[in-house]
Amino acid sequence: MRNIALRLEYDGSSFVGSQYQASGRTVQAELEHAWLRFTGEERRWSLAGRTDSGVHAVGQVANIHTESQHPLETVLRAMNALLPPDIRVHEVWEVPERFHARFSARRREYRYLILNSKSPSALLRQRALHVPQPLDVAAMNRALATLVGEHDFAAFAGGGQDATGSTVRFVYSAQCVITADQLLPWPIIQIDIAANAFLRHMVRTIVGTLLLVGAGTLAPADFAAILEGRDRSRAGPTAPAHGLYLMAVHYDPAVAPLERLGDPEENFDDENL
């Protein structure tokens, strides 16, 4: 029995989420269907992050226990041939038996994109949130800085969060920068947050509140007070899903790859959102 992991990219626009559901397309179901066609095995894939409908990924990690003895290069080529075009496999590696894509993860990185222009973009309509009014990125950065460290993020937890579960998380970094799309002349605000784990809708609620800071409705100190107050009703709305991307998942060296095949220049070894 082998344990094989994949690094996935997918366009979340036509998925109801990453995890299997009774109806609608999911990333997990597409993986399992492709694997069945490839190996004849009916196996359950585990995913590192549970992404909602419309959320994208470039660094999702999934793993499967298999009796297949296909070389990793064959796995990479076969899965890309059998998966639909809105899911791509960029890396395949063999991991220890105890490795679990979700429970072995120690750090996850998410990115949210905002198109800050007067006019919306036809090309980015499912890739970035359009905000027409100017945003104060410096104020947004000051607000984001208050998230770094260990905090109770109950104020930014989505509906349905398990009341018995801890809402404490550790944020390693949080910042936003203005970047430029290669195709378009308009500014893109890129918000990056890395944490040990995330609550349901945590990133999107942080972004929704951050937009109030950028618009001048809230001050960075107000944002910090909302975090400290742990009251979801004081935070902003949940930002739309289509601007969110799972960028990377990181793991401890103890569960580092035994053998790796994929993009050599990239290193990605390191809850519904």
Buried (B, 14 or more C-beta within 10 A) or exposed (E): EBBBBBBBBBBBBEBBBBBBBEEEBBBBBBBBBBBEEBBEEEBEBBBBBBBBBBBBBBBBBBBBBBEBEBEBEBBBBBBBEBBBEBBBBBBBBBBEEEBBBBEBBEBBBBBBBBBBBEEBBEEBEBBBBBBEEEBBBEBBBBBBBBBBEEBBBBBBBBEEBEEEEEBEBEBBBBBBEEEEBEEBEBBBBBBBBBBBBBBBBBBBBBBBBBBBBBBEEBBBEBBBBBBEBBEBEBBBEBBBBBBBBBBBBBBEEEBEBEEBBBEEEEEBBBBBB
